[in-house]
Amino acid sequence: MVVKDQIVIAADLALTAQECPDLLSCLATVSDPRDPRGRLHPLVGVLAICAAAVLTGATSLLAINEWAADAPQPVLARLRARRDPFTGRHQAPCETTIRRVLTQVDGDVLDRAVGSWLSARRPQTAGKMLRGIAVDGKSLRGAAGAHGRKIHLLAAVDHATSIVLGQVDVETKTNEITCFQPLLDDIDLRGAVVTSDAMHTQREHAEYLTGRGAHYIVIVKGNQKKLRKQMKSLPWKQIPLQNRTTDKGHGRGEIRRIKVCTVTGLLYPKAAQAIELKRRRVNRKTGKISIKTVYAVTSLSAEQATPAQLASLIRGHWSVEALHHVRDMTFAEDASQLRTGNAPRAMATWRNLAIGALRLAGRRGIAAALRRNACNATRPLQILDIP
């Protein structure tokens, strides 16, 4: 099945390769924050070198510099590194230059550039498959911004490919709720199903999504007390079980049962169906059993989504957690002590790009793919489609 999926992705990429903007063109939309006086290395070259180095497993600015210093001349030329007018050789930027660029670069513009490149290469959803987009946040625990501010990023992630379509920095004076719409403003939502946790079960969010031609599935918890009371009062015992799935992993077994009913008059905009999901987990070491009931509401009608599809979309929301796990375990993101300006966020963007590009190339084992890339300096350029 994995091989088949890789073939489908490769075919989709081949069909759209001529229509997609290349990475260097996307990075060229980022404005140079440096003082023009004494500026030697072109911004596109510095950014492209960072992107390629992270694809080999570089987790720090020093590691990026070391990879660039060892890169062959043809590779530096393709990455648009500075060419010395006297010797004709391409020069890699030093760590100070890399730090200066990433510290000052506009994080929003950089994320949009990377997100647009990944989005253009996302395989099209086939047939009646519903396209899911997960919205969730992550804190960079080891990093900090100005005045010690902890950096918290809100991202929109494609369920099927785990690529990051957009990312914004949640400022200290705001929270994830106020960043929800700005995050999705630049993403094509037509026909998509946006999933989120209970924090984003907000009426304004539902109206925004349906107004843009999207659907939603939101979890109902205590922050919407009246809505949750409505959900619990529905005659769930009279509704037959409509879907059951089992899963094993992380030392536990899990059984998920779902019931769905069409509703009218729920205290939530455009609500079409109510969902009751029961999760029964068994710890295979201790034998301890836990049962949790989760309520959700969706704008998808019974004709638009079956109970099995709704269960798959709810399960697919955790693709964003899988992305966070890779960033933490493979790229040691939470261990990073980078604290200068926008550099922590920029490094998170490069990690998103690396994971997304590898997923689009059909690579499932990210750590193994990074090690393989480190053995050949041209492989990152092939994955990033840099001519």
Disulfide bonds with the S-S distance in Angstrom:
none
